[in-house]
Amino acid sequence: MRLAETREDIHSITRRWRREGLLTALVPTMGNLHEGHLALVAAARHEADRVITSIYVNPTQFGQGEDFDSYPRTLDPDRVLLEQAGCDLLFVPGQSTMYPFGIENGIRLLASPDLSGRLEGRSRPGHFDGVVTVVARLFNLACPDVAVFGEKDFQQLLVIRRMVEDLGYPIRVVSVPTVREPSGLAMSSRNNYLEPADRTAAGDLNAVMLAAAKSVESGSKDLMGVEKDTASRLEGLGFRVDYVAVRRAADLAPPGPADRHLRILAAVYWRDTRLIDNISAIQVGIPGI
Ligand code: PAF
């Protein structure tokens, strides 16, 4: 596996691959890799001839008081995992590579307000602006044919798909289903903030969301009732609920009567750790409804 740290490094390697007619896939990450990330690398290998994984903890997507400083940085073990996973190029840019004019003076993008203003965007103002700003920069540096993102961050996935379409990037976005711990807890670097017993307890989030999906899929029309019941079940289990929402999967708007492809999304706190998760709920047509 090759290592690139500067713009010149990544440009020279990817330019050569393009000249050779090789397709490249980019897996953007913030490191502290786990099986969820490795599933993204595996998907990237399937989609392209060469896989680039980037590791960069992006300051512009963290809000005031969030965990930018304490975010786990584990480059050495990450490198070993990527090597074993068959990644071809690890891109580890420093801040001056990503933001050469500094964070304050660098150009920032605004994520599409209709997609980014709700749910996570409402709880974490400016978060998706930081995400599109850094992902656009990574796209410009790596020039991939394919970019791979996890469904774990479902709203991020939609925001990035929209950016690609809106700005006309010639990049195919591929999404990969969430990888879960045995307890059902969605894999996330932030799970490292939890003690082992808490990781098991936090798996109840998934169990409660699966019950909500079952209720939606069996035809419940009272989606606000499902949201309220789900939130109160979670509170009863010791979670502090930020939001539970049943939304239209395509754009996370509140669903209309004809919408069938829904997504249940939740953000909760287990002790001080913020967890997010989402699952699909498809309402098949019910005669007479
Ligand atoms: O999902 C993440 O890890 C980050 O939001 C991303 C896409 C790497 C941008 O910093």
Boltz pocket constraint, residues with backbone or C-beta under 6 A from the ligand:
constraints:
  - pocket:
      binder: B
      contacts: [[A, 28], [A, 29], [A, 30], [A, 56], [A, 58], [A, 61], [A, 131], [A, 134], [A, 135], [A, 153], [A, 156]]
      max_distance: 6.0
